[in-house]
Amino acid sequence: MAMQSWCQTDVGLRRETNQDSFLINEKLGLFVVADGMGGHRGGEVASRLAVETVQTIVQRELDQAGARHVNSRIILTKAYEEASQRIYDKSQEPGSNLQGMGTTLVGALLQGSLLSIANVGDSRAYLFARGELWQLTEDHSLVNEQIRAGIISEGDVEKLAPRNVITRSVGFERDVQVDVIEREIEDGEMIIMCSDGLSGLVTDARISELCKTRKPAELVSVLVDEAKKNGGDDNVTVMVLYAQSRPY
């Protein structure tokens, strides 16, 4: 299986800097979106360091595995844990002014037809298949925890402020718990990965509608524009992966 990929990141309409980072490495089959936090400089440092570390660790682990069977779940978990340690350690350096920085991190690793998706925070991965959109990842956010606990309903979310408090991130603490899901990807299926600059401003129903009416190559710019049309309150990053059974 091959993945055709597109990505666009935008500062949005309200922020001075873009603290999102992304990575596309089709040779490794590795795709990552990160949304940094921690002040003017910290978020940018955390998200960039996260994607760089994930790429380094995945490359190392795949090289060491050689022709042996690759356990993508273990590799991604190890990469996220190493990223968290490096970000945390950097934040503790004397005089760094980076205390408290961290990042969300959603990444996909394709090996054959098996797609492994690792997630920490509230950046998301969606699957669009057979004309329907599904959210694959679970948000690690205060709002989502309250919904799951029955404290609030999904209809209450629009009334809440703030809505973007996350309960798990990479680098805020040295250790991190990583969620990993795996799926055999099929020809013609599409994965959309994004920071909450998209999911916080564009409904799943609208994302699904655009997936139905636009070609994969058009989607990234269309979805970024949609987020900005709805206020552009945050940096927005959108990545689209399109599965093909033959190399393109």
C-alpha angles and dihedrals in degrees: 000000000000129000124217109203142195131176139180130182126192134184090226126217103290107040129080096208136031111238094177121103132186141187133205117184107162092176090062093034087237125143125173140178122189131183112199129211134187112089135297095322105015099068093050092049093047097049094045093047090048096055092042091051095046091052092048095049095044091049091049094048094047091048091051092047092055110168093347122107112282120221101206093185092060093042095052093045091051091048093051092047091051091048091052092050094049094048093047093047091050091050089056096054112120113266094003097126087211100110113142097020120143142141144222113241131196118172141167129208119194119203112172104314095331113105116195117194122195122193140186121169129001103309106115146218119207130189120216111193136147090004095304134104123220129182104230100185130063117233113238093211138126091242093053092047090052091050092050091048091051093242092123135010127235087253090063095058096087090058095055125097123218099025099168102071107133124206099200131036142161113258103006085100124021094241123054137188112226127203115212127185127181133205137173100239119219133211112279096017119131132212120202117195120185148160118246089262083086104032092044093056106028121057122232088242091057093045089052092049092053091047088057096049105035133064116247091248090057098046102082095058093039093052093045090051090049091055091049091047088056093054106290090229094162143026108282129207124179126184124185123196120190118195120222126179090216127048111262 
